[in-house]
Amino acid sequence: MKPSSYLPSDEILQKYADIFVHYGANLGQGVNKGDVVWLRMWEGAWEFIPYITRSIVKAGCKVQFSMESEYFLKELYLHGDKEQASYFGMDSYLERVREVDHMIAIAADLDKEIFKDADSAKMAARRAAGKPIMDLRSELEANGEFSWTLGEFPTDESAKAVGMSLKEYWEVFIQACFLNEDDPAKKIKYYASKQQEITTWLNDLEIEYVRVVAEGIDLKVKIGPDRKWISGGGHNVPSFEIFTSPNWREAQGKIYFNEPLYRFGNKIEGIWLEFKDGIVVNHGANSNQHVIADLLKIPNADKIGEFSLTDKRLSQIDKIMGNTLFDENYGGEFGNTHIALGNSYHDCYKGELEELSDKKVAEKLGFNNSAAHTDIISTSKREVFATLADGSEILIYKDGEFQCEI
């Protein structure tokens, strides 16, 4: 495979690997000696394999390895039917999830539009077929038996898609992950503590609804007394977002996203969604609208699973990267608002997580259950108002900042 046109120093690469092992895994606590780690690498991240494997092994962990291949999936989608595209070998896949303590996944782009000629309906079918895997992961995670963390390895293709050199692209990663610090994980944990100050403030407000208002946006979403706001907690590297999983049934209004979405091998721009009683009743896009249409056909992917805001005072990301993992944490001039269509996070429940193992309880509370979880991002200037339990309304977010001191 062709080497990258640029790589940072071995020291930087090793620090980046160590973040996943000593911070990202185990909900921000890092691995323990003797843990079993499943290392999932996209083929474009092959140059990162020695660094992250070294970090896992030095931590005293056992490691399983698998490679995800975009080229394999391309041929599957182009030449296979829906049944073939939806095949996982489910029993062996589920057994691996049960066996490991942590999953570290490192994605990488070899070709942003590798699936542009493929049938997005087949890709949606594969995503839907993976639902049992997501369900098992959620169950084990709620019981403290499984954790996951996800990051990205910069590639020439990723950089080219947003008009950067790979060196420039890496510099954003280095800044966002504090890789020039002696102890990046320590710095990340400090910023995580500041995020927790914001979540404490939000949760103390007892918010019933949030309403996002901007040009092309007027969206009201139910939060309610049984929800809490949380921050990343190691799942994504880096993570500066503050989010909750709302009651999907009470989303009303329209939202426009000024940032593109890369999904199913296509770049989708100018997306807008209209909600009525929690369901997407109308939608559009300036390009590749058919991909959004196929995405919405996945069961329950037409409902909100996450509502998120990022405070520009904390985010170290000031460039749009054409990468959801980074762009959903963008600070910039006005921060960002994003929602995810599809699956919700049970971590956002104020009660005992075990209660949500009863699907009827989770459904009654409005936690969405779907094989999809698609984050779509707006960085336009906006205000977010909160209706509180006593019926009063306050401004909680303006000009990219939560309206509290940190």
N, C-alpha and C positions, 0 to 999 in steps of 0.2 A: 504494500500500500504506500502511496506517495507520502513522504514526510511533510510535516507542516513547514510553511515558509518561515515561521518564527516560533521559538519556544523561549520562555523566560528561563532563568537559572535553575539548576537542580535544587537550590535552596528554596526558591519560590514554589516550585512544583511539589516539593516534599511538604512544605507548610500547608499548601492547598489540600494535599491528601490527608494530612493529619487532622484538619478541621472536621472532615467527615467521620473520622474514626474516634476522635477525642472530644468532639462536640456534637455533631449531627446525629449520630446513632444514639439510641437509648434516650430519646426525647430531650436532647441537649445535654445529657450527662456523660456521654461517651461510653465505649464498650468496657466490659470487665474481662479479666483474664479467664480463659476457658469458654467464653461465648462462641457461638457458631455464627459466622457472618456470611451472608450470601452477597457476593459481589457481582452485580449485573452491569456490564459495560457495553455501550454501543460501539460498533466497530470503528467509528471515527475517533474514539478516545483511546485507541490502541497505544499511543505513546505515553499515556498516563498509567497504564497497567503496572509497571514496575514500582512506581512511587506509592500507589495506594495499597498494593499487595504487601509491600514492605511495611507500611504503617500498621496494617491489620495483623501481620505475623509478629511484629515486634511487640504488639500489645498483648500477645499471648493467646490470640484467638485461633480457632479453626476456621477455615475458609472454603466456601464453595464458589465456583466461578461459572458464569454463563455469558455468552456474547449475543447481543441483539443485532440483527442485520437488516438494514434498510433494503439492501439488494435482494435478500431473500423475500422480504415482504412485497417488494415491487413485483417480482415474478409471480408470487402467490395471488396478488390482486389482479394482475393482467391476464393470467392464464388459468387461474382456478375459479371454481364456482363459489357461491356463498357458503355451501357446506364445507368445502375445503378451506376457505378463508377463515372459517369459524372454529377450526379444529385446534385444540391446544394439547391434547394428551392430558386431559384434566386431572386424572387420578394422580399421575406422577407430579404434576405441577402443584397440586394441593398438598401432597406429601412433603414436598420441599418447603413450602410455606410453614407447615407444622414443625418441621425439623429445626429450622434456623431461629436464632434469637433476633437478628437484625438483618435488614436488607439495605445495602448501599448501592444506589443506582446512579450511574454517570452517563448522561446522554451526550450526544454530539451530532452535529449536522454534517453529512457528506454532500447533500444536495437538497436545498430547501424545497425544490419542486420535483423531487424524485417520483412522487405519486400523481403528478398532474394529469397523466393520461389514464390513470387507473379509475376504477369505478368506486366512487366514494361510498356508495351503498354497501359494497363489500367490506370496506373499512369500518363502517358503522356497525355492520353485522358482527365483525370480529370483536369490536369493543363491547357490544352487548353480550356476546358469548362469554366474555371474561368476568361476568358478574359474580359467579361463585367464588372466584379468586378474591375479589374485593371484599365480599361478605366475610370470608374466612379471615382475611387480614384484619378487618375491623373488629371481629369477635376476639381474636387473639390479642390485638392491641388493647382492647378494653380490659382484658384480664392481665395486662402487663407481661404477656408472653411473646410479643413481637413488636419491633419498631422498624421504621423505615426513614431513610433520608435520601434526598434527590439533589443532584447538582449537574452542572454542565461543563463540558470541556470545550474551550474555544477552538474553532477550526477556521481555515481560510474561507470556507463557504459561508459560515456565520458572519464573518467580518465583511465579506464582499456584499452580502445582502443589505447591509446598512451603510455601505460606502466607506468603510474603515479598512485600514491595513490590519493584519493580524496582531501586530505589535500594539496598535492603538486599542484594539479590542481587548487584548490581554490587560492593558493598563486599567481599563474599567473594572475588570475582575479583581485585579490586585488592590485597587482602591476599595471596592465593595466588600472584600473579604479580609481587609487589613493585613495583607500578606507582606507588607513592608515592616510590620511590627515584629518585635521579638517573640511575642506570644499572641498570635491572631485569635485563638480561641478565647483567651482572657478578655480581649477587646470586644469580641462578639458578645460575650456574656454580659459585659457592662452595658452595651447598647440594648441587649435583651431586657435588662433590668429597667431601663428607661421606658421601653415599650410596656412593661408590666405596670409602670406608674400610670400610663394612659389607660390601660385596660381596667385598672382599679377605679379610676375616675369615671369611666364610662359605666361600669357595673354599678357603682354607687348612685348613678343618676336614675336608675330604674326606668330605662327607656322602653316605651311601648311601640313607637314607630320611628323610622327615620324617613326623611324626605330629601331627595337630591334635586337641586334646582340649578339649571344652567341653560345656555343656549342649546336647544334641541333635547333637553332633559327635564323631565318632571316625573320623578318616580318615587312612589311611597311604598315602604316595605315594613312589614310587621316584625318586631323583635320580640317583645313580650317578657313577662316575669320569669319564665322558665329558661331563658337563654342567658349566656354570658359571652362577653367579648374576650378573645384570647389572641396571642401572638404566636409566631412560628414554632418555637420550641424544638428546633433542630430538624424539623421535617425537610425544609428547603434551605439550601446554602447558596447565597445569603438570604435572609428574610428580615424585612423591616415593616411588614404589613400588620395591621390590626384588623381582625375579622370576626365574624360570627356567622352562624348558619340560621337564617331567619325562618319564620313560619311561612312556607312557600305559598300557602293559600291566600295570603293577604298582600300580594304584590299588585300594585295598580299603577298604570301610567306608561311612559315611554322613556327610553334611554338610547342615546347615540354614542357610539364609540369612535373616537378619532384616531385610535391606534390600530394597526392591522393585526389580524389573527392569522397565524400559520397553522393550518389544520388539514390533515389528510393530504399533505403534500401540496397544498395550494395556499396562496396568499389572498386573504379575504379582507377587503378594505371597505370602509364606510358602512359598517354594520349598524343596524338599528333594530330594536325590539320593542314591541308593545305588549304589555301584560294586562289581562283582565281576570280578576279573581285568581291570581297566581299563575295563570297559564299564558304562554306566548300565543297571542291570537293573531298577530301580524308581525312580519319581519321583512327586512330588505338588506341589500348590500350593493355597493358600487361595482364589485367584482366577485365572481364565483359565488353568487347567491345560492346556487344549487348545493354547494357544500353545507351551508347553514341549514338548508332544507333537509338534507340527509341526516345531519347531526340531530336535528329536532325530532326525527323519527325514532331515535333510540328511546326506549321506554323511559319516561319521566325526565328526558333531557330538555323538555320544554318548560321546566320549572327552576326556580332559583335554589341553589344549594349553598351559596356563600355570598356574603356581602362584605366588602373590604375597603379600607382606606389606609393610605400611607402618609406619614408625617414627614415633610421635607426636612425638618430639623434633625431627623435621625437617619434617613436614607442616605447612603453614600453613593447612590446611583443617579447620575445627572445626564445620562444619554439613553435614548431608546435603542435597544439592542436587537430588536426583531426576534426576541426570545422571551416567551411568556414567563419563564422562571425569574428572569431579571426585570422585565418590564412591569410585572405586577408588584414590584418593590420600588418602582421609580419615584424619586423625589422631585427633582427639577424645580420648575417655577411654581407649579400648583399641585404638587403631589400627584396621586392618582386615586381614582375610584375604580374598582373592578367588581364584577359579579361573576359567579360561576354558574353556568347552566348544568344541572344534573345533581350529582351526589352531594349530600350534606356531611358535615363533620359532627359526630356525636360528642366530641370533646366540648362542644359549645353548650351542652346541656348542664344546667345548674344542679340537677339531682345526681343520683348514683347512675353511672353508665350502664350498670347491669340491667337497670329498668328498661333501657332501650333495646336490649336483646330480644325483647318481645316486640315483634314488628308491628303489632297492632297498636302498642303504646307509642312507638316512634311515629307511626302514621298519624295517629290522633293529634300528636303534638306538632305536626307539620314538618318533621324532618324528612327531606326528600331522599328517595332511595333509587339510585340509577347507576348503570355501568359507566355513564359519562360523567366527566367533571371538566368543563371547558371554561377557562378564565378568559374574559374579554375586558379590555382596558380602555378607560378614558382618562386623559391627562389634561382636559380642558379646564378652564377656570370655572369653579362651581362652589356652591354653598350647600351644607348639609344641616338640616334642622332636625331636632328630636322632640317628639311629643312624649312627655313624661307621664308617669302613673297618675299624677294629680290633674292631668289635662293641660298643663302649661306647655308652652313651646319655647325651646331655646336653640340658639345657634351653637353647634358643636364642632364645626369644621369650616374653615374659610382660608382661601389663598394657600392651600396646601398644608395647613396646620390645624391640629386639634386645638380647641380654644381652652387649653389648660396649660399650666406651667409644668415644665419637666426639668 
